[in-house]
Amino acid sequence: MDISVEKKSDKNYKKYIIYSGLGILSLFLGKYLWSMGSADFAVNRDTVIIGDVKRGPFTVSVRGSGTLVADQVMWVSTRTEAKVETRLVKAGDMVKKGDLIATLSNHQLMRELEEAKWELEALIEEESAAKIQQETTLLEQEGLILNNKLDYEKSIDVYEAHSQLVESGAVSRLDFRSRRVEMDQAQQRWLLSQKQLAKLKENMVAQRKSQEAKTKQAQNRFHRIKQQVDDLNIYASMDAVVLEVPIEPGQQLAMGGNIAKLAQHDQLIAELLIPEIQIRNVALGQTAEIDTRNNKISGIVSRIDPTVINGNVKVEIEFATVLPDDARPDLSVDGEIKIAELEDALFIERPLFAQTNSTGTLYKLDSDNELVERVHVQFGNGSMSFIQIESGLRQGERVITSDPSRFEGYETFRLN
């Protein structure tokens, strides 16, 4: 009897194991069928992008879009009223320093130039004639001095001869005194003519300076008008790319009117618009990377605008490397400014519409990569391509990072 009871108990135990296994299997199968039934929407796997949650070093950065702008921009303008005759360049053209950009005309200015030229030539002739006249007058005065000197020397000889004859009585004392008076008069005439020569020279110097001043004034007027006429030909002031040429042939320009906007092609900076909520982390000297869609360029933050415009702050990036050939003023670019380096962080490839330091929802795949359910996620710091996960996901889990607009009305769905 004892042996018989032991066999019956064995059979019951095996039966319980089989029933338990079938129950567990039925439970999992039921749950699976319930899940599949509740996910009454299906998405083609090939139409979504799936990213893995990873852990490791993470670069914190802020992103912004903007344009390349010239560090040095110059407007070429006219210095006088003029009419546009020809326009030789267009926006986008490359010019060298000294290249002709446009030609202008001003008929009144041309007439003034001719009049100034005639006036200058007349004054030069007058100055030359006055110089000859002064030289002639100077020679005449020097000749007069020479004659007076000779007369004085002659009167000395006569006086000395009479002084010997007056002692012998050959000439009267009255005649002797007359010769003395004549000698003194000759001496005075000689001395006076020398003083007249000195004054004549002073007068000549004054007249010459006055004449030279008039001539110089006329020369300045002529050169000023000539420079204005020369400025009717508009030349590039530096090697540059032409940004704007807001003129047309026949257009009348006022003094100071803009003709062309030039920018140095090899001296560009990037101007990025950074959201004001992220600008607190940006500082001068931080490294940055600018994406032109064709190339990526390294740079540093060189200036942060102190004002906020439409919720954004303008940040200037100065490039540290040679610019690629596709870099041009007004080129649209994206930029990433590196803020910090985290040694250990949980992150994923940045999903569409995911914002830094915000709460959002993502669609997480189950372990079989077939059923997808919506989960709430707390995002942390971000970069251009990745974003930190603070809560809601674990390392190794997979989520959809592409546009969820097709299925955002469903809590769960299937991937086919």
VENKARA-V700927 format. One record per pair of residues at least 12 apart in sequence whose C-alpha atoms are under 6 Angstrom apart, sorted by the first residue. I is the first residue (numbers start at 1). J is the second residue. If there is no record, write none. Layout:
I;J
I;J
This chain:
39;412
39;413
41;413
42;413
42;414
42;415
43;415
44;415
44;416
45;415
45;416
48;402
49;400
49;401
49;402
50;399
50;400
50;401
51;398
51;399
52;397
52;398
53;347
53;348
53;395
53;396
53;397
54;346
54;347
54;395
55;345
55;346
56;344
56;345
57;342
57;343
57;344
58;341
58;342
59;341
60;339
60;340
60;341
60;381
60;382
60;383
61;337
61;338
61;339
61;382
61;383
62;336
62;337
62;383
63;335
63;336
63;384
64;272
64;273
64;274
64;334
64;335
65;272
65;273
65;333
65;334
65;335
66;271
66;272
66;273
66;332
66;333
67;270
67;271
67;330
67;331
67;332
67;333
68;269
68;270
68;329
68;330
68;331
69;268
69;269
69;329
69;330
70;263
70;268
70;329
71;267
71;268
71;269
72;263
73;262
73;263
74;261
74;262
75;260
75;261
76;259
76;260
77;256
77;257
77;258
77;259
78;255
78;256
78;257
79;255
79;256
80;255
81;253
81;254
81;255
82;104
82;105
82;106
82;252
82;253
83;104
83;105
83;250
83;251
83;252
83;253
84;104
84;249
84;250
84;251
85;103
85;104
85;249
85;250
86;102
86;103
86;249
87;102
88;101
88;102
89;101
91;242
91;243
91;244
92;242
92;243
93;241
93;242
94;240
94;241
95;239
95;240
96;239
97;236
97;237
97;238
97;239
98;235
98;236
99;235
99;236
100;234
100;235
101;234
101;235
102;234
103;232
103;233
104;232
113;225
116;222
120;218
123;215
145;190
145;193
148;190
149;190
152;186
152;187
155;183
156;183
159;179
159;180
162;176
240;262
240;263
240;264
240;265
241;262
241;263
241;265
242;262
243;261
243;262
244;260
244;261
245;259
245;260
269;317
269;318
270;316
270;317
271;315
271;316
272;314
272;315
273;312
273;313
273;314
274;312
274;313
275;312
276;311
276;312
276;313
284;301
284;302
285;300
285;301
286;300
286;301
287;299
287;300
287;338
288;300
288;336
288;337
288;338
289;335
289;336
290;334
290;335
291;333
291;334
292;333
299;317
299;318
299;319
299;320
300;317
300;318
301;317
302;316
302;317
302;318
303;315
303;316
346;388
346;389
347;387
347;388
347;389
348;386
348;387
349;385
349;386
350;385
350;386
350;387
351;401
352;402
352;403
356;380
356;381
356;382
357;379
357;380
357;381
358;379
359;377
359;378
359;379
360;376
360;377
361;375
361;376
361;377
362;374
362;375
363;399
363;400
364;398
364;399
365;398
365;399
370;414
370;415
371;414
372;412
372;413
372;414
373;411
373;412
374;411
376;392
377;391
377;392
378;390
378;391
